[in-house]
């Protein structure tokens, strides 16, 4: 490395660089010198010691790199070398940094096996293709700024807030990967919150029927022209307080009719924990009626397409077409409200029926029971409520 004591730290001037025509080396400071070749070509070079080994780094031509820029880079290299780093390797790494699009596609492939389904994986890359790549795609990862991310998001931030939020999250995922690779030290998607306009909060509550009206809804479903699979699936969903996907995709190998138990595997549960569901006598009766629907796929409630379950839209559309302003997921709310207002079952029993985690981590560590037998009594009481409410409706109708 150049000895700063023998020469001034800034020996050259911009004019001296322009006038340097004779072949030779024109020294500046921090090991930096201008090399002029016999053919008149000029190059910035830095002599530097990297991990006890003396070497020379090329810093570019004066036609592209000014004297000030060369000095700044030389000082940066010298500091890095003093800290034990390798400026030469850092330069190679910088040259090998991917563009945002290249990195996004690589991250997409890395995460593909971990997504819950193919649809989620496809949405990750398609939303970036549509909203991020036009602005960021060709940029090197280390060159993307918060302003660039802001520019990509602003056109959709208020018009498509949910999509914009997901795009921002996915850009952030790519940037976190870049940080792990050592190509960045910051996440530009994380630093723009204050610059984005406020958007209305998302409506998270699903429409639910009052529990007193659920039996009437089921009665209307049974009297409708819907297919048998749809009718049975909807009532089974209500009786078990299951999520739509859990009920629609239920399989015969999960059912034990003799023990009246439905065992949902972890991979089909939202919380990725196995869930046992006690089956009321009415739920078992529904399953026995569903045996005639078997198409060889193993699905309890097969859809119209062979080997495919009923769609969520099929159930939702039926409920709304019958005049009930409720989401299918809302039947869980109806059940939970009934349990709270009309029974004395403890809160943790009702929460366990919904496959919700109850209490803090310490409490859960000690209370490991799934209160299955208590849940069985509760689900049988829920089924009785629906049957009795149904009977009252029928009785009133006959009097009229």
Number of C-alpha atoms within 10 A of each C-alpha: 17 18 11 13 8 8 14 13 17 15 12 17 12 11 9 11 16 11 9 16 16 13 14 15 17 17 21 21 23 26 23 30 24 24 22 19 14 11 9 13 12 22 19 24 21 28 19 22 18 21 12 9 8 10 12 15 17 13 20 15 17 18 10 10 15 15 22 12 13 22 23 13 18 25 17 13 24 22 14 15 18 12 11 11 15 16 20 16 10 15 12 10 14 15 10 11 17 19 17 25 22 16 19 27 16 15 19 19 13 10 12 16 11 11 13 12 10 11 9 12 17 13 13 22 20 13 16 22 18 11 19 24 18 12 17 23 19 14 17 19 24 19 13 21 17 17 14 16 22 19 13 21 23 16 12 15 20 16 11 13 18 14 16 20 13 15 28 22 15 21 21 18 17 21 27 19 17 23 16 10 12 14 21 17 13 16 20 20 25 14 14 14 10 7 11 12 9 11 12 7 8 8 6 6 10 14 16 20 20 15 22 14 16 22 22 19 19 20 18 17 21 17 10 13 10 13 12 15 20 21 22 21 24 24 22 21 21 26 22 24 26 21 19 23 17 16 22 26 20 22 19 17 12 16 19 13 16 7 10 15 17 21 16 20 14 12 11 16 16 14 12 10 13 15 19 18 23 24 26 22 15 16 23 21 14 16 20 13 13 18 13 11 15 14 15 10 14 16 23 29 29 26 20 12 8 10 14 15 22 23 16 13 10 13 20 18 12 20 20 13 9 12 10 18 14 17 18 26 21 21 27 25 20 20 24 18 15 17 22 13 10 11 12 9 15 11 12 16 21 24 15 20 26 19 21 13 12 15 11 8 10 8 10 12 9 8 12 8 8 15 14 15 11 16 22 19 15 21 25 19 15 22 21 16 18 22 16 13 18 19 15 14 15 13 11 9 9 8 6 5
